[in-house]
């Protein structure tokens, strides 16, 4: 792996195929893409080589190939934050919602602490339309029983609430 200083606070890790970028900011490190499967040891070594502590890695942002096999779909789900997203695995019936949706005491609800409640409600409805078999929320246990109906009902309830 080659290590290239792209600019202050930005380093590129160039692999034989593809690359990853390490961004340093005041609250930690962000890795944009992560290299090929099995690249973690090289990335860790690269982070150390530029004088950074891998323990400060706060975010990994993938721009493609989510590693779940074919068919993974990123769903823009703004509302909690402008950049919130979900990951839908239609082939496997899975939906990862981040903080857009929460499962609290066996009840599915709109995520809390939203920057834009109207957009959060619309995002919840859009995520519910995927009719998943399993929902994994940013907070709470996975929903695995009657999931599509539970999620649709929760989205309808959230949409009707003030």
Secondary structure, DSSP 8 states (H G I E B T S, - for coil): -EEEEEETTEEEEE-SS-EEEEEEETTEEEEES--STT-HHHHHHHHHHTT--GGGEEEEE-SS--SS-TTEEEEE-TTSSTT-EEEEETTTTEEEEEEEEEEETTEEEE-SS-S-HHHHHHHHHHHHTT--SEEEEEES--B-SSHHHHHHHHHHHHHH--
